[in-house]
Amino acid sequence: MKKALYILVAIIAIITLSNCNDDKVNYNHPDVQTFVKQLKSGTYQTKSPQGFVEVPLFTEADIPALLKYASDTSVIPSFPMPPTASTAYETKIRLGECMLWIVESIRLGHGASKGCHMVVANAENYEAVYFLSDNELKDAANRYRSWWEEHAKHHSKTMWTIEACYNNPLCSSGYRWW
């Protein structure tokens, strides 16, 4: 009887301690590293004020941390798209592509596209065959990093700045958001 009580106490302690270490992502002030950890493990469940599991409110200040994961081609179990987004083609969701989607959404001030995928710019349709390869994704990540470095240096430029590719990381890349 005493042994059973010790086992029960040990089980309760293990459960309690494991729940104490469970990091939560704050929707309004998210931590990139915790968000990525949860995406990789498939445990991300943070809800927006509307009650949907969505990407938390990252800001321009989070872009450098998001770009650290941009070349990561590991496949994640799911990605929290807004309720208006399409999940019809979400067959292979890569972490890096989703981080770039967040960066692009911050850049635009709204959702970058209806799915967390980039496609070849002249694609006939949105079939998975037109999604970027891992090497193309890494190229896109490098373009976003270069854009961010330039953006950080020349933040005083405006939308009226006369440069063909100003503030467009994918300009002349042959890629576009799906």
C-alpha positions in Angstrom: 0.0 0.0 0.0 2.8 2.3 0.9 4.6 1.5 -2.3 1.5 2.3 -4.4 1.2 5.7 -2.6 4.8 6.5 -3.4 4.3 5.6 -7.1 1.1 7.8 -7.2 3.0 10.7 -5.6 5.9 10.3 -8.1 3.5 10.2 -11.1 1.7 13.4 -9.9 5.0 15.1 -9.3 6.2 14.2 -12.8 3.0 15.5 -14.4 3.1 18.7 -12.4 6.8 19.4 -13.2 6.4 18.7 -16.9 3.5 21.1 -17.0 5.5 23.8 -15.3 8.1 23.7 -18.1 5.4 24.0 -20.8 6.2 27.4 -22.5 3.3 29.4 -23.7 3.4 31.8 -26.5 2.0 35.2 -25.7 -0.3 36.2 -28.6 0.4 39.9 -28.3 4.1 39.7 -27.4 5.4 36.4 -28.8 8.8 34.9 -28.4 10.2 33.6 -31.8 12.2 30.7 -30.3 9.3 29.4 -28.3 7.0 29.7 -31.3 9.4 27.8 -33.5 9.9 25.1 -30.9 6.2 24.6 -30.7 5.8 24.5 -34.5 8.4 21.9 -34.8 6.9 19.7 -32.1 3.3 20.3 -33.3 2.2 21.7 -30.0 1.4 25.3 -31.0 -2.1 26.2 -29.8 -2.1 29.9 -28.9 -5.4 31.5 -29.8 -6.1 35.0 -31.1 -8.7 37.2 -29.2 -11.2 35.9 -31.8 -10.6 32.3 -30.5 -8.7 31.0 -33.6 -5.3 29.4 -33.4 -3.3 31.9 -35.5 0.2 33.3 -35.9 0.8 35.6 -33.0 1.4 39.4 -33.5 5.0 39.5 -34.5 6.5 43.0 -35.3 9.3 44.4 -37.3 11.5 44.0 -34.2 11.1 40.2 -34.6 12.3 40.1 -38.2 16.0 39.3 -37.4 14.9 36.4 -35.2 12.4 35.1 -37.7 15.1 35.3 -40.5 17.4 33.0 -38.4 15.0 30.2 -39.2 14.3 31.2 -42.9 16.6 28.6 -44.4 15.2 25.7 -42.3 13.6 23.2 -44.7 12.4 20.9 -42.1 8.7 19.9 -42.5 6.4 20.9 -39.7 3.1 19.2 -38.8 1.0 22.3 -39.2 1.1 26.1 -39.4 -1.6 28.4 -37.9 -3.0 30.3 -40.9 -5.8 32.9 -40.5 -9.3 31.5 -40.9 -9.6 33.2 -44.3 -6.5 31.4 -45.7 -6.7 28.3 -47.8 -5.3 25.0 -46.6 -6.1 23.1 -49.8 -2.4 22.8 -50.8 -0.8 22.6 -47.4 0.8 19.2 -48.1 4.4 19.9 -47.2 4.8 22.8 -44.8 8.4 23.9 -44.3 9.4 25.9 -41.3 11.6 28.4 -43.2 8.9 29.2 -45.7 6.5 29.9 -42.9 9.0 32.2 -41.2 9.4 34.1 -44.5 5.5 34.3 -44.8 5.5 36.0 -41.4 8.2 38.4 -42.4 6.4 39.2 -45.7 3.1 39.7 -43.7 4.9 42.2 -41.4 6.4 43.9 -44.5 3.0 44.2 -46.1 1.0 44.9 -43.0 -1.4 42.1 -43.8 -1.4 38.4 -44.6 1.2 37.7 -47.4 -0.9 35.2 -49.2 -3.6 32.6 -48.8 -1.1 29.9 -48.1 2.3 29.4 -46.6 4.0 28.7 -49.9 5.9 30.5 -52.6 5.6 29.4 -56.2 7.5 29.9 -59.4 6.4 33.3 -60.7 5.1 32.1 -64.0 3.3 29.1 -62.7 0.2 28.1 -64.6 -1.7 27.2 -61.4 -1.1 26.5 -57.7 -0.3 22.8 -57.9 2.4 21.6 -55.6 4.7 20.9 -58.5 5.2 24.7 -58.8 6.1 25.2 -55.1 9.7 26.2 -54.5 12.4 23.5 -54.1 14.5 23.5 -50.9 17.3 25.2 -52.8 15.0 27.9 -54.2 13.6 28.4 -50.6 17.2 28.9 -49.4 17.7 31.4 -52.2 14.5 33.3 -51.2 15.7 33.3 -47.6 19.0 34.9 -48.7 17.0 37.5 -50.6 15.0 38.3 -47.6 18.1 38.6 -45.4 19.7 41.0 -48.0 16.5 43.0 -48.1 16.4 43.3 -44.3 20.0 44.4 -44.1 19.3 47.1 -46.7 16.0 48.0 -45.1 17.7 48.4 -41.7 20.5 50.6 -43.2 18.2 52.8 -45.3 15.0 52.9 -43.3 14.6 56.6 -44.2 13.7 55.7 -47.8 10.0 56.1 -48.6 7.6 54.3 -51.0 8.4 57.2 -53.4 12.0 56.2 -53.6 12.9 55.5 -57.2 14.4 52.1 -57.2 12.9 49.2 -59.1 13.2 46.7 -56.4 13.0 48.9 -53.3 11.3 47.1 -50.4 10.5 43.9 -52.4 12.7 41.0 -51.4 11.5 38.8 -54.2 11.9 41.3 -57.0 13.6 39.7 -60.0 13.8 36.3 -58.2 11.3 34.4 -60.3 9.3 33.6 -57.1 6.1 34.9 -55.7 3.8 34.2 -52.8 1.1 31.7 -53.5 
